[in-house]
Amino acid sequence: MTLVRKLAPEHDRADVQDKAIPSETEAQVRIALDMMPNRRIIDFLVRYFVTEVNWIDQVLYPPWFLMQYQRWWALGNLSTVSEIEFAVLILRICCYASQFLPSPGRNVDHVEGVPLAAIRQSCEKAIHALNPICTSLDPRGSLVRVHHIVYGGLSAGCVGRMNGFWESVSCASRVAQQIGLHLGPVVSEGCAGEMDKEMRRRTYCNLYIWDSYLSRHLDRIPFLADTLNPDVWPRMRLLPSGVDIDSTSSDVPDVFTERILRARLAQFWRCNRLPRGPEWDMMAAEERYEQFCSSFLQDLPPAFALEPDRQWDERLPALPMQRQLLHIAIFEQLCWNFRPTLLQQPDQMAAPLPLYKQVMLAHGKRALAAAALSLLQCAKALHGLMTCGSLTQFSGIIVPIFEAAVPLLCLCADRDFPGITIQHGCPAPPQHGSSNPLEARIAKVTRDECVQAARDALSTLENLAEVSEVAEIGARTIARLISRFDADSPTTLSLAHQPAYQHPEFENVDGGAAGTDVGAGVASISTGTGPAGWRLGPMRDCVVSTEGGEEGTELDFPFDGGCYSGVGSGWADLLGDLTDSFGV
């Protein structure tokens, strides 16, 4: 097929020519378009998206998108499938942008007198009417279809529906492969120009990032290959319009640099993923970390290094926030690398661990604490940059805060934490922070520091709970865990088994434990009466039942043999059940 595409470029093939709308469908299209908000509302949301939201994922290059946006409004009557697809893209963008309102710069809950919720409802109605028309007339799809599917997923992710985001990535990946995005420039010869080819590459790069992120968090198999074809990596250096910077300067970060680095980060960890199973190889975790420091962190551009060069920050306003997004992703991955230390149970082993393994296990736990503390620090910095510390429902802030706080509390539940250290001779001089970001913190981490960081995380989530259901669930969970610490004396608190926790943002609707990939199952902690304090107990899974007209009844599904013998619950129910099983 590659040879066929090379000899017969896409624009010469009848099956990809833009299709006219049949006359019998025109009436349906007109009815659907009448459901759209008026242009003043759409213009406001599109402008807000371009200036305040697009920097996060860089799915669209603003000049490229705005040119097509103006052209679309000048059309008048829509006559082709591509024009309908673009209408769906506009509506998806409006829905997504509205999720970031109100904001410090736009403290509004309505546009042109119409509430944001009503605007989203109008957009969704029009989308649901137009989507079937597009797919029936053009089953194969287009780049614009990939874009609007992606924005539907991003909107779902904003409100915590990560299974919905995952399904969108699945659908977008399928369409992307149908139109050849994964094959690089061979199938792109029919594009209108180099900018269109670059948009195809950038779109596939983003799909790879989301596929990697969600498959790890939801414990799924990725849709896309572990490594990216060299032909699909973005190539063009595009600076924001209106910025007085010489684009030929080699150290000026491109607007898409952060996404390319995120793709490289994802590729490293996908090619060096943690093995499944209860056994944890302490040496392998350290070797992965050392390889990551030497092969990834040392190659970061100065503007994105962990100790960055900030010379471009004032002229590239999004750069400091993009930098924090990358740093958050880095420390999330480091947390995952060392998180299996929480599942190690030396007291339940047939023979005591040798001293060197005890030292390595303690070192791994301190490394996890150092990574989690750094993750909280980066999330706090991003929160300040984006909103000056005010309210937001952006999951890129809320989720890392929760993900860092829970393992810190699990570590502090271990009476032996932070554990033993042994030094022979004089300590080695510390390496540069960018090449070994955990080293300085590992030696100094304390239980009190970790507990205080978790309390600070709780305070932040409680504030954000005013506008975010995800933050509310996370805050309630952490509050119950912290209350457990307050109720017990630290000298008598021990942990027989550390739980693999369920993420507050991720729902699990297909029966599996959608949390971690570091153990065979999920355990819970319940209140004990003896010196052990906490003991291992089974974790209940539940769904919200509507049987007998009693909405909200919990149905139990026992944990059996490493899996649940029933249907898994939604993320909110499962997380609430997890906190109940702590005996709080």
C-alpha positions as CSV (number, residue, x, y, z in Angstrom):
1,M,0.0,0.0,0.0
2,T,2.9,2.3,0.6
3,L,4.1,1.9,-3.0
4,V,0.5,2.5,-4.2
5,R,0.3,5.7,-2.2
6,K,3.6,6.8,-3.6
7,L,2.5,6.2,-7.2
8,A,-1.0,7.5,-6.7
9,P,-0.9,10.5,-4.2
10,E,-4.0,10.9,-2.0
11,H,-5.4,13.9,-3.9
12,D,-5.7,11.7,-7.0
13,R,-7.7,9.0,-5.2
14,A,-11.5,9.3,-5.6
15,D,-12.2,7.8,-2.1
16,V,-10.6,10.8,-0.3
17,Q,-12.0,13.6,-2.5
18,D,-14.1,16.0,-0.6
19,K,-17.7,14.8,-0.8
20,A,-20.7,17.0,-1.5
21,I,-23.6,16.8,0.9
22,P,-26.6,15.0,-0.7
23,S,-29.7,17.1,-1.2
24,E,-31.7,14.9,1.2
25,T,-29.1,15.7,3.9
26,E,-29.0,19.4,3.5
27,A,-32.1,20.0,5.6
28,Q,-30.6,18.0,8.5
29,V,-27.4,20.0,8.3
30,R,-29.3,23.3,8.4
31,I,-31.3,22.2,11.5
32,A,-28.1,21.2,13.3
33,L,-26.3,24.5,12.4
34,D,-29.3,26.4,13.8
35,M,-28.5,24.8,17.2
36,M,-25.1,26.5,17.3
37,P,-24.5,29.5,19.6
38,N,-24.4,32.8,17.8
39,R,-21.2,34.0,16.2
40,R,-20.4,36.6,18.9
41,I,-20.3,33.8,21.5
42,I,-18.3,31.5,19.3
43,D,-15.8,34.2,18.4
44,F,-15.3,35.0,22.1
45,L,-14.6,31.3,23.0
46,V,-12.3,30.8,20.0
47,R,-10.3,33.9,20.8
48,Y,-10.1,32.8,24.5
49,F,-9.0,29.3,23.3
50,V,-6.2,30.6,21.1
51,T,-4.9,33.1,23.6
52,E,-5.3,31.3,26.9
53,V,-5.8,27.5,26.4
54,N,-4.1,26.3,23.2
55,W,-0.6,26.5,24.8
56,I,-1.4,23.5,26.9
57,D,-1.5,20.8,24.2
58,Q,-0.7,22.7,21.0
59,V,-3.0,20.5,18.9
60,L,-3.5,23.4,16.5
61,Y,-1.0,26.0,15.3
62,P,-3.1,29.3,15.8
63,P,-2.3,31.0,12.5
64,W,-3.1,27.8,10.6
65,F,-6.4,27.3,12.5
66,L,-7.5,30.9,12.4
67,M,-7.0,31.1,8.6
68,Q,-9.4,28.2,8.1
69,Y,-11.7,29.6,10.8
70,Q,-12.2,32.9,8.9
71,R,-12.5,31.0,5.6
72,W,-15.2,28.8,7.1
73,W,-17.4,31.8,8.2
74,A,-17.1,33.2,4.7
75,L,-18.6,30.1,3.1
76,G,-22.2,30.9,3.7
77,N,-24.0,27.6,3.0
78,L,-22.0,24.4,3.8
79,S,-21.9,22.0,0.9
80,T,-19.1,19.5,1.6
81,V,-18.3,17.0,4.4
82,S,-15.0,18.8,5.2
83,E,-17.0,22.0,5.9
84,I,-19.3,20.1,8.3
85,E,-16.3,18.5,10.0
86,F,-14.8,21.9,10.6
87,A,-18.1,23.1,12.2
88,V,-17.8,20.2,14.6
89,L,-14.2,21.2,15.4
90,I,-15.3,24.7,16.2
91,L,-18.0,23.5,18.5
92,R,-15.6,21.1,20.3
93,I,-13.1,23.9,20.8
94,C,-15.9,26.1,22.3
95,C,-16.9,23.3,24.7
96,Y,-13.2,22.7,25.7
97,A,-12.4,26.4,26.1
98,S,-15.5,27.0,28.3
99,Q,-14.1,24.5,30.8
100,F,-11.4,27.0,31.7
101,L,-13.9,29.7,32.6
102,P,-14.1,31.6,34.9
103,S,-10.5,32.5,35.1
104,P,-8.4,35.3,36.6
105,G,-8.3,37.1,33.3
106,R,-11.9,36.3,32.4
107,N,-14.0,36.2,35.5
108,V,-17.2,35.4,33.8
109,D,-19.7,32.5,34.0
110,H,-21.7,33.6,30.9
111,V,-21.0,35.0,27.4
112,E,-23.3,37.5,25.8
113,G,-25.8,36.8,28.6
114,V,-25.8,33.1,28.0
115,P,-24.6,30.8,30.8
116,L,-21.6,28.6,30.0
117,A,-23.5,25.5,30.8
118,A,-26.2,26.5,28.3
119,I,-23.5,27.2,25.7
120,R,-22.0,23.8,26.2
121,Q,-25.4,22.2,25.9
122,S,-26.1,23.9,22.6
123,C,-22.7,22.9,21.2
124,E,-23.2,19.3,22.2
125,K,-26.6,19.1,20.6
126,A,-25.2,20.4,17.3
127,I,-22.3,18.0,17.5
128,H,-24.5,15.0,18.1
129,A,-26.6,16.0,15.1
130,L,-23.6,16.6,12.7
131,N,-21.3,13.8,13.7
132,P,-23.4,10.9,12.2
133,I,-23.7,12.8,9.0
134,C,-19.9,13.1,8.6
135,T,-19.2,9.5,9.5
136,S,-21.9,8.2,7.2
137,L,-20.7,10.3,4.2
138,D,-17.0,9.7,4.8
139,P,-16.2,6.7,6.9
140,R,-12.5,7.0,6.4
141,G,-12.2,10.4,8.1
142,S,-9.7,13.3,7.9
143,L,-7.2,15.3,9.9
144,V,-10.0,17.6,11.1
145,R,-11.9,14.6,12.3
146,V,-9.0,13.6,14.4
147,H,-8.8,17.1,15.8
148,H,-12.4,17.3,16.9
149,I,-12.4,13.8,18.4
150,V,-9.3,14.8,20.4
151,Y,-11.0,17.9,21.7
152,G,-14.0,15.9,22.8
153,G,-11.6,13.7,24.8
154,L,-9.8,16.7,26.3
155,S,-13.2,18.1,27.4
156,A,-14.0,14.7,29.1
157,G,-10.7,14.7,30.8
158,C,-11.3,18.2,32.3
159,V,-14.3,16.8,34.2
160,G,-12.6,13.6,35.3
161,R,-14.1,11.2,32.8
162,M,-10.8,9.6,31.9
163,N,-12.4,6.5,30.4
164,G,-14.2,8.9,28.0
165,F,-10.8,10.5,27.2
166,W,-9.3,7.0,26.6
167,E,-12.1,6.1,24.2
168,S,-11.6,9.4,22.3
169,V,-7.8,8.6,22.0
170,S,-8.8,5.1,20.7
171,C,-11.1,6.5,18.1
172,A,-8.7,9.3,17.1
173,S,-5.9,6.8,16.8
174,R,-8.0,4.6,14.5
175,V,-8.9,7.5,12.2
176,A,-5.3,8.8,12.3
177,Q,-4.1,5.4,11.0
178,Q,-6.8,5.2,8.4
179,I,-5.6,8.5,6.9
180,G,-1.9,7.5,7.2
181,L,-0.6,9.8,9.9
182,H,1.5,7.0,11.3
183,L,3.4,6.6,8.0
184,G,4.9,10.0,7.7
185,P,5.5,12.0,4.5
186,V,4.8,9.2,2.0
187,V,1.1,9.5,2.4
188,S,1.3,13.3,3.0
189,E,2.2,14.1,-0.6
190,G,-1.3,15.0,-1.4
191,C,-1.4,17.7,1.3
192,A,-1.8,21.3,0.3
193,G,1.6,22.3,1.7
194,E,4.3,21.9,4.2
195,M,2.2,23.4,7.0
196,D,-0.5,20.8,6.5
197,K,2.2,18.1,6.7
198,E,3.6,19.5,9.9
199,M,0.1,19.6,11.4
200,R,-0.2,15.9,10.6
201,R,3.1,15.2,12.4
202,R,2.2,17.3,15.4
203,T,-1.2,15.6,15.7
204,Y,0.3,12.2,15.7
205,C,2.9,13.3,18.3
206,N,0.1,14.4,20.6
207,L,-1.8,11.2,20.2
208,Y,1.3,9.3,21.2
209,I,1.6,11.4,24.4
210,W,-2.0,10.9,25.4
211,D,-1.9,7.2,24.6
212,S,1.2,6.8,26.7
213,Y,-0.2,8.8,29.6
214,L,-3.6,7.2,29.8
215,S,-2.5,3.6,29.2
216,R,-0.1,4.0,32.2
217,H,-2.7,5.6,34.5
218,L,-5.5,3.3,33.5
219,D,-3.3,0.2,33.3
220,R,-4.2,-0.5,29.7
221,I,-2.3,-1.7,26.6
222,P,-1.3,1.4,24.4
223,F,-3.0,1.7,21.0
224,L,0.2,3.0,19.3
225,A,3.6,1.4,18.9
226,D,6.1,2.0,21.7
227,T,8.5,4.0,19.4
228,L,7.7,6.8,17.0
229,N,8.6,6.4,13.4
230,P,11.4,9.1,12.7
231,D,9.3,10.3,9.7
232,V,6.4,11.4,12.0
233,W,8.4,13.6,14.4
234,P,7.6,17.3,14.0
235,R,10.2,19.3,12.0
236,M,9.2,22.9,11.7
237,R,10.3,25.6,14.2
238,L,7.3,28.0,14.6
239,L,7.4,30.9,17.1
240,P,4.3,32.7,18.3
241,S,3.3,35.6,16.0
242,G,4.1,39.1,17.2
243,V,7.1,38.0,19.2
244,D,10.3,40.0,18.5
245,I,12.7,37.1,18.5
246,D,15.1,36.0,15.8
247,S,13.8,32.5,14.8
248,T,17.3,31.5,13.5
249,S,18.7,31.6,17.1
250,S,19.3,27.9,17.9
251,D,18.4,28.2,21.6
252,V,15.0,29.8,21.1
253,P,12.3,27.3,22.2
254,D,9.7,26.6,19.6
255,V,6.0,26.6,20.7
256,F,5.9,22.9,20.2
257,T,9.2,22.1,22.0
258,E,7.4,21.0,25.2
259,R,5.3,18.5,23.3
260,I,8.3,17.0,21.5
261,L,10.0,16.6,24.9
262,R,6.9,15.0,26.3
263,A,6.9,12.5,23.4
264,R,10.6,11.7,24.1
265,L,9.8,11.3,27.8
266,A,6.9,8.9,27.0
267,Q,9.1,7.0,24.6
268,F,11.9,6.5,27.1
269,W,9.6,5.1,29.8
270,R,7.6,2.9,27.3
271,C,10.9,1.4,26.2
272,N,12.0,1.0,29.8
273,R,8.6,0.2,31.4
274,L,8.3,-1.5,34.8
275,P,7.8,-5.3,34.7
276,R,4.4,-6.6,35.8
277,G,4.2,-8.8,38.9
278,P,4.7,-8.6,42.7
279,E,8.4,-8.8,42.6
280,W,10.3,-5.6,42.4
281,D,13.9,-5.4,41.2
282,M,15.6,-2.8,43.3
283,M,18.7,-2.6,41.1
284,A,16.7,-2.3,37.9
285,A,14.8,0.7,39.3
286,E,18.0,2.4,40.2
287,E,19.5,1.6,36.8
288,R,16.4,3.0,35.0
289,Y,16.7,6.2,37.0
290,E,20.4,6.6,36.2
291,Q,19.8,5.9,32.5
292,F,17.0,8.5,32.6
293,C,19.3,11.1,34.1
294,S,22.1,10.5,31.7
295,S,20.1,10.0,28.5
296,F,17.1,12.3,28.9
297,L,17.7,15.0,31.6
298,Q,21.1,15.9,30.4
299,D,19.9,16.5,26.9
300,L,17.0,18.9,27.8
301,P,17.2,22.3,26.1
302,P,18.3,25.0,28.5
303,A,14.9,26.6,28.6
304,F,13.3,23.3,29.8
305,A,16.0,22.0,32.1
306,L,15.2,21.4,35.7
307,E,17.5,24.3,36.5
308,P,16.4,26.4,33.5
309,D,17.7,29.3,31.5
310,R,14.9,31.9,31.8
311,Q,16.1,34.4,29.3
312,W,13.1,33.9,27.0
313,D,10.4,33.8,29.7
314,E,9.3,37.4,29.3
315,R,9.0,37.3,25.5
316,L,7.3,33.9,25.4
317,P,4.6,34.1,28.1
318,A,3.5,30.4,27.8
319,L,7.1,29.1,28.2
320,P,7.2,29.1,32.0
321,M,3.9,27.2,32.2
322,Q,5.0,24.7,29.5
323,R,8.2,24.2,31.4
324,Q,6.2,23.3,34.6
325,L,4.0,20.9,32.6
326,L,7.2,19.0,31.4
327,H,8.6,19.0,34.9
328,I,5.4,17.6,36.3
329,A,5.5,14.8,33.8
330,I,9.1,14.1,34.7
331,F,8.5,13.7,38.4
332,E,5.3,11.7,37.7
333,Q,7.3,9.2,35.9
334,L,9.9,9.1,38.6
335,C,7.2,8.5,41.2
336,W,6.0,5.5,39.1
337,N,9.5,4.2,38.9
338,F,9.9,4.0,42.7
339,R,6.3,3.4,43.7
340,P,6.6,-0.4,43.8
341,T,8.6,0.1,47.1
342,L,5.2,0.6,48.7
343,L,4.3,-3.0,48.0
344,Q,7.4,-4.6,49.5
345,Q,6.7,-6.4,52.8
346,P,10.0,-7.4,54.5
347,D,8.2,-8.4,57.7
348,Q,6.2,-11.0,55.8
349,M,9.1,-12.6,54.0
350,A,10.3,-16.1,55.0
351,A,13.8,-14.8,55.7
352,P,14.9,-11.3,56.7
353,L,16.3,-9.1,53.9
354,P,20.1,-8.8,53.8
355,L,21.3,-5.5,55.1
356,Y,22.2,-4.2,51.6
357,K,18.7,-4.9,50.4
358,Q,17.3,-3.1,53.4
359,V,19.4,-0.1,52.6
360,M,18.3,-0.2,48.9
361,L,14.6,-0.6,49.9
362,A,14.9,2.4,52.2
363,H,16.7,4.4,49.5
364,G,13.9,3.6,47.0
365,K,11.3,4.8,49.5
366,R,13.2,8.0,50.1
367,A,13.6,8.4,46.3
368,L,9.8,8.1,46.0
369,A,9.3,10.7,48.7
370,A,11.8,13.1,47.0
371,A,10.0,12.6,43.6
372,A,6.6,13.2,45.2
373,L,7.7,16.3,47.0
374,S,9.2,17.7,43.8
375,L,6.0,16.9,42.0
376,L,3.9,18.8,44.5
377,Q,6.3,21.7,44.2
378,C,5.9,21.8,40.4
379,A,2.2,21.5,40.5
380,K,2.1,24.4,43.0
381,A,4.3,26.5,40.7
382,L,2.0,25.8,37.7
383,H,-1.0,26.7,39.8
384,G,0.5,30.1,40.6
385,L,1.5,30.8,37.0
386,M,-1.8,29.9,35.5
387,T,-4.2,31.3,38.0
388,C,-2.2,33.2,40.6
389,G,-3.4,30.5,43.1
390,S,-7.1,31.1,42.4
391,L,-9.7,28.5,41.5
392,T,-9.2,26.2,38.5
393,Q,-10.6,22.8,37.4
394,F,-7.5,22.1,35.2
395,S,-6.7,18.4,35.8
396,G,-3.0,19.1,35.0
397,I,-2.9,20.7,38.4
398,I,-5.3,18.7,40.5
399,V,-4.3,15.2,39.5
400,P,-0.5,15.6,40.2
401,I,-1.3,17.1,43.6
402,F,-3.4,14.0,44.6
403,E,-0.9,11.6,43.0
404,A,1.9,13.0,45.1
405,A,0.0,13.3,48.4
406,V,-1.2,9.7,48.6
407,P,2.2,7.9,48.3
408,L,3.7,10.4,50.8
409,L,1.0,9.4,53.3
410,C,1.6,5.7,52.5
411,L,5.3,6.2,53.2
412,C,4.6,7.9,56.5
413,A,2.4,5.1,57.6
414,D,5.6,3.0,57.7
415,R,7.1,3.3,61.2
416,D,10.6,2.6,59.7
417,F,10.4,5.5,57.1
418,P,12.7,7.2,56.1
419,G,14.8,4.1,56.9
420,I,18.5,3.4,57.3
421,T,21.4,4.9,55.4
422,I,25.0,3.7,55.3
423,Q,27.9,5.7,54.1
424,H,31.4,4.4,53.7
425,G,34.1,7.0,53.9
426,C,33.5,10.6,52.8
427,P,30.2,11.2,51.0
428,A,30.5,11.9,47.3
429,P,30.0,15.5,46.2
430,P,26.4,16.0,45.0
431,Q,25.8,16.1,41.2
432,H,24.3,19.0,39.4
433,G,20.6,19.2,40.2
434,S,19.5,18.9,36.5
435,S,21.4,15.6,36.1
436,N,20.3,14.0,39.3
437,P,17.2,15.8,40.6
438,L,16.5,13.5,43.5
439,E,19.9,13.1,45.1
440,A,19.9,16.3,47.2
441,R,16.5,15.6,48.6
442,I,16.9,11.9,49.2
443,A,19.4,12.4,52.1
444,K,17.3,15.1,53.8
445,V,13.7,13.8,53.5
446,T,11.9,13.5,56.8
447,R,8.5,12.1,57.9
448,D,7.4,15.5,59.2
449,E,8.2,17.1,55.8
450,C,6.1,14.5,54.0
451,V,3.1,14.8,56.3
452,Q,3.2,18.6,56.1
453,A,3.4,18.4,52.3
454,A,0.3,16.2,52.3
455,R,-1.5,18.6,54.5
456,D,-0.7,21.5,52.2
457,A,-2.0,19.4,49.3
458,L,-5.2,18.8,51.2
459,S,-5.6,22.6,51.7
460,T,-5.1,23.2,48.0
461,L,-7.6,20.5,46.9
462,E,-10.2,21.8,49.4
463,N,-10.0,25.2,47.8
464,L,-10.2,23.8,44.3
465,A,-13.2,21.6,45.3
466,E,-15.4,24.7,45.0
467,V,-15.2,24.4,41.2
468,S,-13.9,20.8,40.6
469,E,-15.6,17.5,41.5
470,V,-12.2,15.8,40.9
471,A,-10.6,18.0,43.5
472,E,-13.5,17.4,45.9
473,I,-13.1,13.6,45.8
474,G,-9.3,13.9,46.1
475,A,-9.6,16.3,49.1
476,R,-12.1,14.0,50.9
477,T,-9.8,11.0,50.4
478,I,-6.7,12.8,51.7
479,A,-8.6,14.3,54.6
480,R,-9.7,10.8,55.7
481,L,-6.1,9.5,55.4
482,I,-4.7,12.4,57.4
483,S,-7.3,12.0,60.1
484,R,-6.1,8.5,60.5
485,F,-2.6,9.8,61.3
486,D,-4.1,12.4,63.7
487,A,-5.9,9.6,65.6
488,D,-2.9,7.3,66.1
489,S,0.4,7.9,67.8
490,P,3.3,7.9,65.3
491,T,5.2,5.6,67.6
492,T,2.5,2.8,67.4
493,L,1.6,3.3,63.7
494,S,2.7,0.6,61.3
495,L,1.6,-0.7,58.0
496,A,1.2,-4.3,57.2
497,H,0.5,-3.7,53.5
498,Q,0.6,-0.5,51.4
499,P,-2.4,0.0,49.2
500,A,-2.3,0.5,45.4
501,Y,-4.7,3.4,45.3
502,Q,-7.4,4.3,42.8
503,H,-6.8,7.6,41.1
504,P,-9.5,10.2,41.9
505,E,-9.8,11.2,38.2
506,F,-10.0,7.9,36.6
507,E,-13.2,5.9,36.3
508,N,-13.1,2.1,35.9
509,V,-16.1,0.7,34.1
510,D,-14.9,-2.6,32.7
511,G,-14.1,-4.7,35.7
512,G,-10.4,-4.2,36.2
513,A,-8.6,-2.4,38.9
514,A,-7.7,0.8,37.0
515,G,-5.0,2.1,39.2
516,T,-1.4,0.9,39.2
517,D,0.6,-1.7,37.3
518,V,2.9,-2.5,40.3
519,G,1.1,-5.3,41.9
520,A,-1.2,-8.2,41.3
521,G,-4.1,-6.7,43.1
522,V,-5.4,-4.0,45.4
523,A,-5.4,-4.2,49.1
524,S,-6.8,-1.9,51.8
525,I,-6.0,-0.9,55.3
526,S,-8.4,-1.3,58.2
527,T,-8.2,-0.3,61.8
528,G,-6.4,-2.8,64.0
529,T,-6.6,-3.3,67.8
530,G,-3.1,-4.5,68.5
531,P,0.3,-2.9,68.3
532,A,0.3,-3.4,64.6
533,G,-2.2,-0.6,64.3
534,W,-3.3,-1.4,60.7
535,R,-3.9,-4.8,59.2
536,L,-4.5,-6.1,55.7
537,G,-8.1,-6.4,54.8
538,P,-10.1,-7.0,51.6
539,M,-11.0,-4.0,49.5
540,R,-14.6,-3.7,48.4
541,D,-15.6,-2.6,44.9
542,C,-19.0,-1.1,44.4
543,V,-21.2,0.4,41.8
544,V,-24.2,2.7,42.2
545,S,-27.3,0.6,41.9
546,T,-30.8,1.7,40.8
547,E,-32.5,-1.6,41.6
548,G,-35.8,-1.3,43.3
549,G,-35.8,2.4,42.6
550,E,-33.3,3.1,45.4
551,E,-30.7,5.1,43.6
552,G,-27.3,5.1,45.3
553,T,-27.3,1.7,46.8
554,E,-23.9,0.1,46.9
555,L,-23.4,-3.4,45.5
556,D,-20.4,-5.3,46.7
557,F,-18.1,-7.2,44.4
558,P,-15.5,-9.3,46.2
559,F,-11.8,-9.2,45.4
560,D,-10.8,-12.6,44.3
561,G,-7.5,-13.9,42.9
562,G,-6.1,-10.7,41.8
563,C,-9.2,-9.4,40.1
564,Y,-12.7,-8.3,40.8
565,S,-15.5,-10.9,40.4
566,G,-17.9,-8.2,39.3
567,V,-18.2,-5.0,37.4
568,G,-15.9,-2.2,38.5
569,S,-17.3,1.1,39.7
570,G,-17.0,4.6,38.5
571,W,-14.0,6.6,39.8
572,A,-16.0,8.6,42.4
573,D,-17.7,5.5,43.9
574,L,-14.5,3.4,44.0
575,L,-12.5,6.2,45.5
576,G,-15.1,6.8,48.2
577,D,-15.1,3.1,48.9
578,L,-11.3,3.1,49.1
579,T,-11.4,5.7,51.8
580,D,-14.1,3.8,53.7
581,S,-11.9,0.7,53.8
582,F,-9.3,2.7,55.7
583,G,-11.6,2.6,58.7
584,V,-11.8,6.4,58.8
